[in-house]
């Protein structure tokens, strides 16, 4: 009799174990089924059906269209931008991006024998307001060389803007709206987040003005962090599959908390240069925050320098240099009379510790 009771109790526990395989903790929500378990962090935020609707409504008013007019440059060329590598370089596939994000507006048609007047090229991009006083962050390549900067708000109101500071090395520029006389109402603005806390797979939203269209919202995830695309010394981009197109340049990349975690800057185009293919890049917000005070106060960023060109040591390089592992940096070149040259550093040296 006792044996039969034990069998029934065992079967009941087994049945309830199959029907209710999930167990929940106080801080972390854990799941356990047939020996496999995983946990959701207490910081994980459940996505509601309207979370992106709410973010778009709250943040759209602080995103602006940035358009510029410039005089005709004497040597206008696609490789004049210091951030764009030359032909055949490691970032060769990204050069077209700069031409496309800085769209040329067509000039008037000329009749036979008529002399073509000097053109005033115009371009358009995006930006976002960061304080009530009207300071705006955008990309340097959007406003570089501009004679006139025009900012259009979400309500279609237009202002001229002044360039406060720019940094070609990071492709970041700070401009400020020129208020009308007597106007003192604070502008809506966005809050900068901590890009170091971003995780691969995290949801993000891009807001901007692709192809000169009014505000457009796209959503995707963080595809990778610290991505090197051969665009310069400060080359640790956030990669996202949120759709980014020409005209989005300078717009914000926003997390589900409504914080700016990056500035949309570059894309990889298709083989025929056919727009977005789901690979976009944003400058991390923490890099932007690290230079903002310099841009406000000095108009430029002052940096120390070593005078060396370095490259990552791959396993093949480590083998050819008879190194134990691939840790460290290889000195590819040394600038003559620079600090590194004066300290005795030579081309081919391997730096393993500072």
C-alpha positions in Angstrom: 0.0 0.0 0.0 2.8 2.4 0.9 4.6 1.5 -2.3 1.5 2.5 -4.4 1.2 5.8 -2.6 4.9 6.5 -3.3 4.4 5.8 -7.0 1.4 8.2 -7.2 3.3 11.0 -5.4 6.3 10.5 -7.8 4.0 10.6 -10.9 2.3 13.8 -9.6 5.7 15.5 -9.1 6.9 14.3 -12.5 3.7 15.6 -14.2 3.8 19.1 -12.6 7.5 19.3 -13.4 6.7 18.9 -17.1 3.8 21.3 -17.1 5.7 24.0 -15.2 9.3 24.0 -16.4 10.0 27.6 -15.6 11.1 29.0 -12.3 11.4 32.7 -11.5 13.9 34.4 -9.2 13.6 37.7 -7.5 16.3 39.7 -9.4 16.8 37.6 -12.5 14.1 35.8 -14.4 15.5 32.3 -15.1 14.3 29.5 -17.3 15.0 25.8 -16.9 13.9 23.0 -19.2 15.3 19.5 -19.5 18.6 20.6 -17.9 19.2 23.7 -20.0 18.9 27.0 -18.3 19.4 30.7 -19.1 18.6 34.0 -17.4 17.4 37.4 -18.3 19.3 40.2 -16.6 17.3 42.4 -14.2 18.3 45.3 -16.5 16.6 43.8 -19.5 13.6 45.8 -20.6 10.5 44.1 -22.1 9.6 45.7 -25.4 6.0 46.9 -25.4 4.1 47.3 -28.7 4.3 51.1 -28.5 7.8 51.7 -27.1 9.1 53.0 -30.5 6.0 55.1 -31.0 6.7 56.8 -27.7 10.4 57.3 -28.4 9.7 58.8 -31.8 7.1 61.2 -30.4 9.3 62.4 -27.6 12.6 62.7 -29.6 11.5 63.8 -33.1 11.1 67.5 -32.0 14.8 67.7 -31.1 16.1 66.2 -34.5 16.7 68.8 -37.2 17.5 69.0 -40.9 20.8 70.7 -41.6 21.3 72.2 -45.1 24.3 74.2 -46.3 25.4 76.5 -49.1 29.1 76.8 -50.1 31.2 78.7 -52.5 32.7 76.7 -55.4 36.0 75.2 -54.1 39.0 75.6 -56.3 40.0 72.0 -56.0 36.8 70.2 -55.2 37.5 66.5 -55.1 36.3 63.4 -53.4 39.6 62.7 -51.7 40.0 66.2 -50.1 38.4 65.1 -46.8 41.1 64.0 -44.4 38.9 61.2 -43.1 38.5 59.6 -46.6 41.3 57.1 -47.4 42.9 57.3 -50.9 42.3 54.8 -53.7 43.1 51.3 -52.8 43.3 52.0 -49.1 41.6 49.8 -46.4 38.5 52.0 -46.5 38.2 52.2 -50.2 34.6 51.0 -50.2 33.5 53.8 -47.9 34.6 56.8 -50.1 31.4 57.0 -52.1 29.5 57.5 -48.8 30.9 61.0 -48.4 29.8 62.1 -51.9 26.3 60.7 -51.4 25.8 62.2 -48.0 26.8 65.6 -49.3 24.3 65.9 -52.2 25.0 68.3 -55.0 22.0 70.4 -56.1 21.6 70.8 -59.8 22.3 74.3 -61.2 20.3 76.0 -64.0 20.6 74.7 -67.5 22.7 76.6 -69.9 22.0 77.4 -73.6 24.5 76.9 -76.4 27.4 79.3 -76.1 26.3 80.6 -72.7 28.9 80.9 -70.0 28.2 78.8 -67.0 28.1 81.0 -63.9 29.8 79.9 -60.6 27.7 77.3 -58.9 26.9 77.3 -55.2 26.8 73.7 -54.2 24.4 72.8 -51.5 24.1 69.8 -49.2 21.8 68.4 -46.6 22.1 66.2 -43.6 20.7 65.8 -40.1 21.6 66.9 -36.5 20.1 67.0 -33.1 19.7 69.6 -30.4 21.6 68.9 -27.1 20.5 71.8 -24.9 17.8 74.4 -24.5 20.1 77.1 -25.9 20.1 75.5 -29.4 23.5 73.8 -29.6 23.4 71.0 -32.3 25.6 68.1 -32.9 26.1 66.9 -36.5 28.9 65.5 -38.7 31.8 67.6 -39.7 31.5 66.6 -43.4 27.9 67.9 -43.5 28.9 71.5 -42.6 32.6 71.6 -43.6 33.4 74.7 -45.7 29.8 76.0 -45.5 29.2 79.7 -46.1 25.6 79.4 -44.8 24.0 76.8 -42.5 20.3 76.5 -42.3 18.5 74.4 -39.6 14.9 73.3 -40.1 13.1 72.1 -37.0 10.4 69.4 -36.8 7.7 72.1 -37.0 9.3 73.4 -40.3 10.6 76.6 -38.7 13.9 77.6 -40.2 16.9 79.3 -38.5 20.4 80.1 -39.6 23.1 78.6 -37.5 26.7 79.3 -36.6 29.6 76.8 -36.6 30.9 76.7 -33.0 33.5 74.0 -33.4 34.5 71.1 -35.6 36.8 68.1 -35.5 37.6 66.4 -38.9 39.4 63.5 -37.2 36.2 62.3 -35.5 33.9 63.9 -38.1 32.0 65.8 -35.4 30.8 69.4 -35.5 29.0 71.6 -33.1 26.7 74.4 -34.4 24.3 76.7 -32.7 20.9 78.1 -33.8 20.8 81.9 -34.2 17.7 82.9 -32.2 15.4 85.6 -33.4 15.3 88.8 -31.4 13.3 88.4 -28.2 13.1 84.6 -28.5 14.0 82.8 -25.3 11.9 79.6 -25.2 14.2 76.6 -24.6 14.5 74.3 -27.5 13.6 70.6 -27.1 16.8 68.6 -26.8 18.1 65.0 -26.4 20.1 63.4 -23.6 23.4 61.8 -24.3 23.7 58.2 -23.1 26.6 55.9 -22.2 27.6 54.1 -25.4 30.0 51.8 -23.4 27.0 50.1 -21.9 25.6 49.2 -25.3 25.3 45.5 -26.0 25.3 43.7 -29.3 21.7 42.8 -30.1 20.2 45.8 -28.3 17.4 47.7 -30.0 18.2 51.1 -31.4 16.4 53.8 -33.4 17.8 56.1 -36.1 16.1 59.4 -36.8 17.1 61.7 -39.7 16.2 63.2 -43.1 17.2 60.6 -45.8 17.4 62.0 -49.3 16.2 65.4 -47.9 12.8 63.9 -46.8 11.2 65.1 -43.6 11.9 63.2 -40.4 12.1 59.5 -40.9 12.4 56.8 -38.2 14.0 53.4 -38.7 14.6 50.7 -36.1 17.2 47.9 -35.8 19.7 46.4 -33.5 23.3 46.9 -32.6 25.1 44.5 -34.9 28.6 45.0 -33.6 30.8 47.4 -31.5 34.2 48.8 -32.1 34.0 48.3 -35.8 37.0 49.5 -37.8 36.1 50.8 -41.3 39.4 52.5 -42.2 38.0 56.0 -41.8 40.8 57.4 -39.5 42.5 57.3 -36.2 39.3 57.3 -34.2 37.8 54.3 -35.8 35.6 52.3 -33.4 32.1 52.6 -34.8 28.8 51.1 -33.7 27.5 48.9 -36.5 23.7 48.7 -36.8 21.1 47.3 -39.2 18.7 50.2 -38.6 18.3 51.7 -42.1 20.6 54.7 -42.6 20.7 56.5 -46.0 22.2 59.6 -47.6 20.8 62.5 -45.5 20.8 60.6 -42.2 24.3 61.7 -41.6 24.6 63.6 -38.3 21.3 62.2 -36.9 21.0 60.4 -33.6 21.1 56.7 -32.9 18.8 56.3 -29.9 18.4 53.4 -27.4 15.1 52.2 -25.9 15.6 54.6 -23.0 15.5 57.6 -25.4 19.2 58.4 -25.0 21.6 59.2 -27.8 24.2 56.4 -28.0 25.7 57.4 -31.4 25.8 59.8 -34.3 24.9 58.1 -37.7 27.8 58.6 -40.0 28.5 56.0 -42.7 27.0 53.1 -44.6 28.2 50.3 -46.9 26.4 50.6 -50.2 25.6 47.8 -52.6 27.9 46.8 -55.6 26.3 49.5 -57.8 26.2 52.1 -55.0 22.6 51.4 -54.5 21.9 52.8 -51.0 21.4 50.9 -47.7 22.2 47.2 -47.5 21.6 46.9 -43.7 25.1 47.9 -42.6 25.4 51.4 -41.1 27.9 53.0 -38.7 27.5 55.5 -35.9 30.1 57.4 -33.9 29.9 56.3 -30.2 28.3 58.9 -27.9 31.1 58.6 -25.4 33.6 59.7 -28.0 31.4 62.7 -28.8 31.1 63.6 -25.1 34.9 63.5 -24.7 35.5 66.4 -27.1 32.3 68.5 -26.6 33.9 70.9 -24.1 36.8 71.5 -26.4 34.4 72.3 -29.3 32.4 74.7 -27.1 35.3 76.5 -25.6 38.0 76.4 -28.3 36.2 75.6 -31.5 38.6 72.7 -32.1 40.1 69.7 -30.3 43.7 69.8 -29.0 45.4 66.5 -28.8 48.8 65.1 -27.8 50.6 63.1 -30.5 53.3 60.5 -30.8 54.1 60.9 -34.5 53.8 57.2 -35.4 51.5 55.2 -37.6 50.6 51.9 -36.0 48.7 48.8 -37.0 47.2 45.8 -35.3 49.3 42.7 -35.0 47.7 39.8 -36.7 48.7 36.2 -36.1 50.6 36.2 -39.4 52.5 39.3 -38.4 53.3 37.9 -35.0 54.7 34.8 -36.6 56.8 36.8 -39.1 58.2 39.0 -36.2 58.8 35.9 -34.0 56.5 37.2 -31.3 55.0 34.9 -28.7 51.4 36.2 -29.4 49.6 38.9 -31.3 49.4 41.4 -28.4 50.7 44.9 -29.0 51.0 47.3 -31.9 53.3 47.4 -34.9 54.9 50.7 -35.8 54.2 51.0 -39.5 55.9 54.4 -40.0 57.5 57.2 -38.0 57.1 60.9 -38.7 60.5 62.6 -39.0 61.4 64.9 -36.1 58.3 63.9 -34.3 58.1 63.0 -30.6 58.4 59.2 -31.3 61.4 59.7 -33.7 63.2 61.8 -31.1 62.5 59.1 -28.5 64.2 56.5 -30.7 61.1 54.6 -32.0 61.7 53.2 -35.4 59.6 51.6 -38.2 59.1 47.9 -37.5 59.2 48.3 -33.7 56.5 46.4 -31.7 55.0 48.3 -28.8 53.8 46.0 -26.1 53.4 48.3 -23.2 53.1 52.0 -22.4 
